[in-house]
């Protein structure tokens, strides 16, 4: 299970998106009593989109072991169904996390992965290429996947601010890999938090992360004997998908 930090609230971080999905990852927080109320009918707000190419051999190749630490800076343009995010990746913030993110962005690993966690005023999270790749979703395990390798933790030397890009982990040391989150507010994290390696910043597209954070969300998860599913409070009711990532270096 790959976790972003836990917000000091009863709302859970585990989300998977869309009315037909069930969250497959939970966090150790107290949730309200589930409700069996029917799902709301929500008109799609996201524009139509075209999926990116499926992962295939590339000049870089998707890594089968932990990528080398990155050195220097790079710009990653991440196209999503809600608009483009321009991200400055800086090895001075977290060389190991930056190395993993750059390598996976270059090889197309993030193509067609969707943001499976949305917590307004806190974080949005994506990067599960095993169980959250559109349209082949495994909603029972969503949020728990990623490469077979992990990376060493980076020391956090700066505060989490709106637009900060950081590496999610399982809560154990050296357990980050592909999943990342973007911070939605300057006040989302308590001062002194250092649990999640910071490796970049959104330099253009803060309005896009705000749009993603504002998507309609569902209700608490319930599975009855017929298999009917309702949704966690933090689950998007429409697709928020990464369709491509382009890496440029100075």
C-alpha positions in Angstrom: 0.0 0.0 0.0 1.5 3.3 -1.1 0.6 6.2 1.2 0.7 9.9 0.9 0.8 11.6 4.3 -2.3 11.4 6.5 -4.2 14.7 6.8 -5.4 15.4 10.4 -9.0 14.7 9.5 -11.4 11.8 9.3 -11.3 11.9 5.5 -9.2 9.2 4.0 -6.5 9.6 1.4 -7.3 6.4 -0.6 -9.2 7.3 -3.8 -9.6 5.8 -7.2 -12.0 7.9 -9.3 -15.1 7.2 -11.4 -18.5 5.9 -10.4 -17.7 2.3 -11.3 -14.6 2.0 -9.2 -13.8 0.7 -5.7 -10.8 2.0 -3.7 -8.3 -0.8 -3.0 -6.1 1.0 -0.5 -7.0 2.5 2.9 -5.0 4.5 5.4 -5.0 4.0 9.1 -7.4 6.7 10.0 -10.9 6.7 11.4 -13.6 7.0 8.8 -17.3 7.8 9.3 -19.8 5.0 9.4 -20.4 3.9 5.8 -23.7 4.8 4.1 -25.6 2.7 1.6 -27.1 5.7 -0.1 -27.2 5.4 -3.9 -24.5 7.1 -5.9 -25.2 10.6 -7.1 -25.6 11.2 -10.9 -22.9 13.5 -12.0 -22.5 14.9 -15.5 -18.9 14.6 -16.8 -17.0 17.8 -16.4 -13.7 16.7 -17.9 -13.3 17.2 -21.7 -13.0 14.2 -24.0 -9.4 13.0 -24.2 -7.1 10.7 -26.2 -5.0 8.1 -24.3 -1.3 8.2 -24.7 0.6 5.3 -26.2 1.0 2.2 -24.2 4.4 1.5 -22.7 6.8 0.1 -25.3 10.5 0.0 -25.7 12.0 3.5 -26.0 15.4 5.0 -26.4 15.5 5.2 -22.6 13.6 2.0 -21.6 11.6 1.7 -18.4 13.9 0.7 -15.6 13.8 -2.8 -14.1 15.9 -1.8 -11.1 16.2 1.4 -9.1 17.3 4.2 -11.4 20.5 6.1 -10.6 20.2 9.3 -8.6 19.6 12.3 -10.9 22.0 15.3 -11.1 20.9 18.8 -12.1 17.5 20.0 -13.1 14.9 19.0 -15.6 11.5 20.2 -16.8 8.7 17.7 -17.1 5.6 18.7 -19.0 2.8 16.4 -17.8 -0.4 16.4 -19.9 -3.5 15.5 -18.0 -7.2 15.4 -18.9 -7.6 18.7 -17.0 -4.6 20.5 -18.6 -0.8 20.6 -18.5 1.5 20.7 -15.5 5.0 22.0 -16.0 7.2 20.6 -13.3 10.7 21.7 -12.4 12.6 18.6 -11.0 15.7 19.5 -9.0 18.2 16.9 -7.8 19.2 19.3 -5.0 15.9 18.7 -3.4 15.9 14.9 -3.6 18.3 13.1 -6.1 17.0 9.6 -5.7 13.3 10.6 -6.0 14.2 12.8 -9.0 16.0 10.0 -10.6 13.1 7.6 -10.4 10.6 10.2 -11.6 12.7 11.3 -14.6 13.4 7.8 -15.7 9.7 6.8 -15.5 8.6 10.0 -17.2 11.1 9.4 -20.1 10.0 5.9 -20.8 6.2 6.6 -20.8 5.5 4.8 -17.5 3.0 7.4 -16.4 1.0 7.4 -19.7 -2.7 6.7 -18.9 -2.3 6.5 -15.2 -5.0 8.3 -13.3 -4.9 10.2 -10.1 -6.4 7.7 -7.6 -6.4 10.0 -4.5 -7.8 13.5 -4.3 -8.0 15.3 -0.9 -9.0 19.0 -1.3 -6.7 21.5 0.4 -4.2 18.7 1.0 -2.8 16.5 -1.9 -3.6 14.8 -5.2 -1.7 11.5 -5.8 -0.9 9.3 -8.8 1.7 6.9 -10.1 0.3 3.4 -9.6 1.2 1.9 -13.0 0.2 -1.6 -11.9 -3.4 -1.2 -10.9 -4.4 2.3 -12.0 -3.6 2.4 -15.7 -6.6 3.4 -17.7 -8.7 1.6 -18.9 -7.3 -1.7 -17.3 -8.0 -0.8 -13.7 -7.9 -3.2 -10.8 -10.1 -1.3 -8.3 -9.5 -3.8 -5.5 -5.8 -3.1 -5.5 -5.7 0.4 -6.8 -3.1 2.6 -5.0 -0.9 -0.4 -3.9 1.1 -0.9 -7.2 4.3 0.3 -8.7 7.6 -1.1 -10.0 9.3 -4.1 -8.3 12.1 -1.8 -7.1 12.3 0.9 -4.5 14.7 3.8 -3.9 16.6 5.2 -0.9 15.0 8.0 1.0 16.2 11.5 0.4 16.6 14.0 3.2 13.9 16.6 3.2 15.5 20.1 3.5 12.6 22.4 2.6 9.0 22.9 3.5 6.0 21.4 1.7 4.2 24.2 -0.2 1.4 24.5 -2.8 2.8 22.8 -5.9 5.4 20.8 -4.1 6.1 17.4 -5.8 7.0 14.6 -3.3 7.4 10.8 -3.3 4.7 8.7 -1.7 5.8 5.6 0.3 4.4 2.8 2.3 5.3 4.3 5.6 8.5 2.2 5.8 12.0 3.5 5.2 13.3 3.4 1.6 9.9 2.3 0.1 9.2 5.0 -2.6 9.2 4.1 -6.3 6.7 5.5 -8.8 3.9 7.1 -6.8 4.0 10.8 -6.1 1.8 13.5 -4.8 1.3 17.2 -5.4 0.6 19.5 -2.4 -2.5 21.7 -2.7 -1.9 24.2 0.0 0.9 26.0 1.8 -0.6 25.0 5.1 -1.4 21.4 4.3 1.6 20.1 6.3 2.7 20.7 9.8 6.0 22.5 10.2 8.9 20.0 10.5 7.3 17.2 8.4 10.1 15.3 6.7 8.6 11.9 5.8 8.2 12.2 2.1 11.1 13.1 -0.3 10.6 16.4 -2.1 12.0 16.5 -5.6 10.2 19.2 -7.6 7.7 22.0 -7.9 4.8 22.8 -10.3 5.9 26.0 -12.0 3.0 26.3 -14.3 -0.4 24.7 -13.9 -1.4 25.5 -10.3 -4.9 26.2 -11.8 -4.9 22.7 -13.1 -4.2 21.1 -9.7 -7.0 23.3 -8.3 -9.3 22.0 -11.0 -8.4 18.4 -10.2 -8.9 19.1 -6.5 -12.4 20.4 -7.2 -13.7 17.4 -9.0 -16.9 15.9 -7.6 -16.2 13.3 -5.0 -18.2 10.2 -3.8 -19.4 8.7 -0.5 -18.1 6.0 1.9 -17.3 2.6 0.4 -20.0 -0.1 0.8 -20.1 -3.5 -0.9 -23.4 -5.4 -0.5 -24.1 -9.0 -1.3 -24.9 -8.2 -4.9 -21.6 -6.5 -5.4 -23.0 -3.0 -5.4 -20.4 -0.4 -4.6 -20.5 3.2 -3.3 -17.5 5.3 -3.1 -15.1 6.8 -0.5 -15.6 10.5 0.3 -12.3 11.3 -1.4 -12.9 9.4 -4.7 -13.3 11.4 -7.9 -16.4 10.9 -9.9 -14.7 11.6 -13.2 -11.4 10.6 -14.8 -8.3 12.5 -14.0 -5.7 10.9 -16.2 -2.1 11.5 -17.1 -1.9 11.1 -20.9 1.8 11.9 -21.4 5.1 13.2 -19.8 7.8 15.0 -21.8 11.2 15.5 -20.2 13.6 18.4 -21.2 17.0 19.1 -19.6 19.0 22.3 -19.9 
